[in-house]
Each structure stands twice: as structure tokens, then as C-alpha cells.
Amino acid sequence: DRLYHQFCLGKSLANVAAGPAHSGPRVKSVTFKKCNIRDRNQQVLVLEGGVLKAVPDKDVTARETFYISVSHRRVVKPTNAGKNHIFLAVSKGEFCLYCEKAKGPKPPSLQLKKKHIKELSSLKAKDCLPFTFIKEQVGSYFTLESAANPGYFIYTSNKPGQPIGMTKELGQEKNIHFQFQETKMELDTVQD
């Protein structure tokens, strides 16, 4: 319970390394949370045909379970100091949310990339940046801003059944505020 509150308040979960007397390879414990995500309009996120969509909670029997892990790589910008940098994945952690840096006038798109969430912490900073989202609390909700594209947020449409995406236009039609409902905590280990 303490770890969940630290996570939701934006404090880091610590990686745990093998003891100092250990002569073999170091093993890090990758900690992640399993959550369902809902928006202000009581729409929950579901995965349909490889696409994340927001649908009314009352119409859903199985919400998508998101695997959420803290990124220990920080985006070095004064405005991001002290904020919670996270990775998000679906399908048992096998597909990660990814927002590549926008090139030119075209806005960035949100994609699902086949990479296990446990692998992200071992990537170089520039390689993990598109997988990183800045989770910031706003009242009782959270926003998810792309670390690769500052000012762009994950959003849901007010029209049910629409895919989620990235937006810079904040307003009535695009909801950027979410709640995270914990389902179960898991601990896995990966070789360092």
C-alpha cells in the first residue's frame, strides 16, 4: 500500500540491486503496477483489434490492464524536475505506449510498440524517451504528457469508442485527465 501511495504521489519506486558481496551478474528488481485507466467522462480504456479506445464503463466487461513502471531516466528540463516519468504497457506488458518525436509540422502519434515493459529501463536515454510519459497530478486526476513531445498529452474523445491519441489542443472535446485504479502489484526480475 505504501508503494502505491508513493507511486500515485509522484515519488520514485527504487530499483533494488543484488547485495554488495554478490560476485555474479547484478539483478535489478523491476517494479510495476497494474492499473485500469478511466477518464473524467467515466470512459475506460480497452484494447480492440490492436487499438486503444475509450468506451463507457457501463458497456465494458473487461477493462484493459495497464502495466506501469517508473522510468529512472529523467528528461532534463527545469519544468519537469520532480515529476513522475513512467512507462505504460498493455497485453501483459508486451506492448508499450510509444510517442516518437514529431518531425516537422505533423503532430506526433501514439502507437503500441512490441517491446516488453521490463526491457525499457535498460535502454539508452534517447531510445527510451519515446516510451516515457510524464504523469502529473491535477486535482484528483492525472495527465500523461509525452516526454519526447512536451506539450502533447494522451487524450480521449468525448465521443465513445474512439481511439486515444496525442493532443496539444486542450479543451472540451479532448479529455486529458485520467484516474488510475490499481488492480494488483507484481514484481519481476530481469538481468542487468
C-alpha positions in Angstrom: 0.0 0.0 0.0 2.9 2.4 0.8 4.4 1.8 -2.6 1.1 2.5 -4.3 0.8 5.8 -2.5 4.4 6.8 -3.3 3.7 5.9 -7.0 0.5 8.0 -7.1 2.1 10.9 -5.4 4.8 11.0 -8.0 7.7 9.7 -5.9 10.0 7.1 -7.4 10.0 3.4 -6.7 13.6 2.3 -6.0 15.3 -0.3 -8.0 16.8 -3.0 -5.8 20.2 -4.3 -6.7 21.8 -7.6 -5.5 23.9 -7.4 -2.3 27.4 -5.9 -2.5 29.1 -9.3 -1.7 27.4 -10.8 -4.8 30.1 -11.8 -7.3 27.7 -12.8 -10.2 25.7 -10.6 -12.6 23.7 -7.8 -10.9 20.0 -8.3 -10.9 17.6 -5.4 -10.7 14.1 -5.8 -9.5 11.7 -4.1 -11.9 8.6 -2.9 -10.1 5.4 -2.2 -11.9 1.8 -1.5 -11.1 -1.2 -3.0 -12.8 -4.0 -0.4 -13.3 -7.2 0.3 -15.2 -7.4 3.8 -16.6 -10.6 5.9 -16.8 -11.2 9.5 -18.0 -13.4 12.2 -16.5 -16.4 11.0 -18.5 -16.3 7.6 -16.9 -14.9 6.0 -20.1 -12.4 3.2 -19.6 -9.5 2.3 -21.9 -9.9 -1.0 -23.7 -7.8 -2.7 -26.4 -9.8 -3.7 -29.5 -8.1 -5.1 -32.6 -4.7 -3.7 -31.5 -6.1 -0.2 -30.9 -6.6 1.5 -27.5 -10.1 3.0 -27.3 -12.2 4.8 -24.7 -15.6 3.3 -24.1 -18.3 3.9 -21.4 -17.5 2.0 -18.3 -21.1 0.6 -18.2 -20.6 -1.1 -21.6 -17.4 -2.9 -20.7 -16.9 -6.3 -19.0 -13.1 -6.4 -19.3 -11.1 -3.2 -19.0 -7.6 -3.1 -20.3 -4.9 -3.7 -17.7 -2.0 -1.3 -17.9 1.4 -2.2 -16.6 3.0 1.0 -15.3 6.7 1.3 -14.3 8.7 4.3 -13.1 11.4 5.5 -15.5 14.5 6.3 -13.6 15.8 8.4 -16.6 14.8 12.0 -16.2 14.1 14.4 -19.0 16.4 17.2 -18.2 14.2 20.3 -18.3 13.5 22.7 -15.4 9.8 22.3 -15.9 10.0 18.5 -15.4 12.0 18.5 -12.2 10.4 16.3 -9.6 7.7 14.9 -11.9 6.9 11.2 -12.3 8.3 9.8 -15.5 6.6 6.5 -16.4 6.4 3.7 -18.9 2.9 2.3 -19.9 2.2 -1.1 -21.4 -0.7 -3.3 -22.3 -1.2 -7.0 -23.2 0.6 -8.4 -20.1 3.4 -5.8 -20.5 4.2 -7.0 -24.1 3.2 -3.8 -25.9 4.3 -0.3 -24.8 2.8 3.0 -25.5 5.2 5.0 -27.7 5.2 8.6 -29.0 8.0 9.3 -31.3 9.4 12.8 -31.5 7.4 14.8 -34.0 9.2 15.8 -37.2 8.1 19.0 -39.0 4.6 20.4 -38.7 2.9 16.9 -38.4 1.8 16.2 -34.8 3.1 13.1 -33.0 1.0 10.0 -32.9 0.5 7.5 -30.1 1.4 3.9 -31.0 1.7 0.5 -29.4 5.2 -0.9 -29.9 6.1 -4.6 -29.4 8.6 -4.3 -26.6 8.2 -5.7 -23.0 8.0 -3.0 -20.3 10.8 -4.8 -18.4 13.2 -4.0 -21.3 12.7 -0.3 -21.2 14.8 0.6 -18.2 17.9 -0.9 -19.9 17.6 1.3 -23.0 19.8 4.3 -23.6 18.2 7.6 -22.7 17.5 8.7 -26.3 15.9 5.2 -27.0 13.6 5.2 -24.0 12.4 8.8 -24.5 9.5 8.0 -26.9 8.3 5.4 -24.3 8.4 7.9 -21.5 5.3 9.8 -20.2 5.2 12.5 -17.5 2.5 11.7 -15.1 1.4 14.9 -13.2 -1.4 15.2 -10.7 -4.1 17.8 -11.3 -6.6 17.7 -8.5 -7.9 14.1 -8.2 -6.8 13.3 -11.8 -3.6 12.8 -13.7 -2.3 14.0 -17.1 0.1 12.0 -19.2 2.4 14.2 -21.3 4.8 12.8 -23.9 8.4 13.3 -22.7 9.6 13.3 -26.4 7.0 15.9 -27.3 6.5 18.5 -24.5 3.0 20.0 -24.5 1.4 16.9 -26.1 -0.9 14.8 -23.9 -2.6 11.5 -24.2 -6.3 12.2 -24.7 -9.7 10.5 -25.1 -12.5 11.8 -27.2 -15.9 12.7 -25.7 -17.4 10.5 -28.4 -17.4 6.9 -27.1 -15.5 4.2 -29.0 -12.8 6.5 -30.4 -9.1 5.6 -30.3 -6.9 7.5 -27.8 -4.3 9.9 -29.2 -2.0 12.8 -28.6 -3.1 16.4 -28.5 -1.8 19.9 -27.9 -5.3 21.3 -28.1 -6.8 21.3 -24.6 -10.5 21.7 -24.4 -14.0 20.2 -24.1 -13.7 17.7 -27.0 -10.3 16.2 -25.9 -10.1 14.9 -22.4 -6.5 14.7 -20.9 -7.4 13.9 -17.3 -7.3 10.3 -16.0 -7.7 8.2 -12.9 -5.6 5.1 -12.2 -7.4 2.2 -10.4 -4.8 -0.3 -9.1 -5.6 -4.0 -9.9 -2.6 -5.8 -8.5 1.1 -5.2 -7.9 3.7 -7.5 -9.4 7.4 -7.8 -9.0 9.6 -9.3 -11.8 13.4 -9.6 -12.1 15.5 -9.1 -15.2 19.2 -9.4 -15.7 21.1 -6.1 -15.6 
